[in-house]
Amino acid sequence: MGQIALEGMEFFAFHGFYDEEQKIGNKYGVDLYIQTDLHAAAASDNLDETVNYERLYKLVLHEMSLPARLLEHLGHRIIEGVFQEFPFVQQVKVSVSKFNPPLGGICHKAKVTLEQERSK
């Protein structure tokens, strides 16, 4: 097994529990960690034997473009998308952050982390 990570992805998107958040938008961050067998790709040097980072990024970009009320729901959608797009991936961990959340005080970011193994 091995890990592939895309860390520090940033997006401007229209998520949030409050209607106003979905209208004005905000900056979000996503860190994504994929657990899968990397031995075939390591031996062959063939992109088809592993997770294509560009496809992975585009999957996250697509999910970020679809509004969600909760970061938890957004993270769940990203995990489900990874499992659907890459059937050989065994485990996915995703952190979704909202920068400067509207809490009535100073808070750099609110973050939710979800982790899921592929069901057998």
C-alpha positions as CSV (number, residue, x, y, z in Angstrom):
1,M,0.0,0.0,0.0
2,G,1.0,3.6,-0.5
3,Q,-0.4,7.1,-0.2
4,I,-1.1,9.8,-2.7
5,A,-1.9,13.2,-1.4
6,L,-3.1,16.5,-2.8
7,E,-2.6,19.0,-0.1
8,G,-3.4,22.7,0.0
9,M,-5.9,22.9,-2.8
10,E,-7.8,26.2,-2.6
11,F,-11.1,27.1,-4.2
12,F,-13.6,30.0,-4.1
13,A,-17.0,28.4,-3.8
14,F,-20.6,29.0,-2.6
15,H,-21.1,26.6,0.3
16,G,-22.6,27.3,3.7
17,F,-25.5,26.7,6.0
18,Y,-26.8,30.3,5.6
19,D,-28.3,31.5,2.3
20,E,-26.1,34.5,2.4
21,E,-23.0,32.3,2.4
22,Q,-24.2,30.6,-0.7
23,K,-24.7,34.0,-2.4
24,I,-21.4,35.8,-1.5
25,G,-19.1,32.7,-1.5
26,N,-15.9,32.1,0.4
27,K,-12.5,30.6,0.2
28,Y,-12.1,26.9,1.0
29,G,-9.2,24.5,1.3
30,V,-9.1,20.8,0.6
31,D,-6.5,18.2,1.6
32,L,-7.0,14.7,0.1
33,Y,-5.2,11.5,1.0
34,I,-5.6,8.3,-1.0
35,Q,-4.5,4.8,0.1
36,T,-3.9,2.4,-2.7
37,D,-1.5,-0.2,-4.0
38,L,1.3,1.7,-5.8
39,H,3.5,-1.3,-6.6
40,A,2.4,-1.7,-10.2
41,A,2.9,1.9,-11.1
42,A,6.2,2.0,-9.3
43,A,7.4,-0.9,-11.4
44,S,5.9,0.1,-14.7
45,D,6.2,3.9,-14.7
46,N,2.8,3.8,-16.3
47,L,0.2,6.5,-15.3
48,D,-2.7,4.0,-16.1
49,E,-1.5,1.9,-13.1
50,T,-2.2,4.6,-10.5
51,V,-4.3,7.6,-9.6
52,N,-4.0,10.4,-12.0
53,Y,-3.5,13.6,-10.0
54,E,-5.1,15.8,-12.7
55,R,-8.3,13.6,-12.7
56,L,-8.3,13.6,-8.9
57,Y,-8.1,17.4,-8.8
58,K,-10.8,17.8,-11.4
59,L,-13.1,15.6,-9.3
60,V,-12.6,17.8,-6.3
61,L,-13.0,20.9,-8.4
62,H,-16.4,19.6,-9.7
63,E,-17.6,18.8,-6.2
64,M,-16.5,22.3,-5.0
65,S,-18.6,23.8,-7.8
66,L,-21.8,22.2,-6.5
67,P,-23.2,24.1,-3.4
68,A,-23.5,22.3,-0.1
69,R,-24.8,23.4,3.2
70,L,-22.4,21.4,5.3
71,L,-18.7,20.7,5.0
72,E,-19.4,17.2,6.2
73,H,-21.7,16.7,3.1
74,L,-19.1,18.1,0.8
75,G,-16.4,15.8,2.2
76,H,-18.7,12.8,1.8
77,R,-19.3,13.7,-1.9
78,I,-15.6,13.9,-2.5
79,I,-15.0,10.5,-1.0
80,E,-17.8,8.9,-2.9
81,G,-16.5,10.5,-6.1
82,V,-13.0,9.1,-5.6
83,F,-14.3,5.6,-4.9
84,Q,-16.4,5.8,-8.1
85,E,-13.7,7.2,-10.3
86,F,-10.9,5.0,-9.0
87,P,-12.2,1.5,-8.2
88,F,-8.9,0.2,-6.9
89,V,-8.5,2.9,-4.2
90,Q,-8.9,1.3,-0.8
91,Q,-9.2,4.3,1.6
92,V,-9.8,8.0,1.3
93,K,-9.3,10.8,3.9
94,V,-10.4,14.3,3.1
95,S,-10.2,17.6,5.1
96,V,-12.4,20.5,4.0
97,S,-11.8,23.9,5.5
98,K,-13.8,27.1,5.3
99,F,-11.6,30.2,5.7
100,N,-12.9,33.0,8.0
101,P,-16.2,31.3,8.9
102,P,-19.0,33.6,10.0
103,L,-18.9,32.9,13.7
104,G,-19.0,36.4,15.1
105,G,-15.4,36.5,16.0
106,I,-11.9,35.7,14.8
107,C,-11.4,32.2,13.5
108,H,-8.9,31.5,10.7
109,K,-10.8,28.4,9.5
110,A,-13.3,25.7,10.3
111,K,-12.3,22.3,9.2
112,V,-14.0,18.9,8.9
113,T,-12.1,15.7,8.3
114,L,-13.7,12.5,7.1
115,E,-12.0,9.1,6.5
116,Q,-13.6,6.0,4.8
117,E,-12.4,2.6,3.7
118,R,-14.0,1.1,0.6
119,S,-16.8,-1.3,1.6
120,K,-16.2,-4.8,0.5
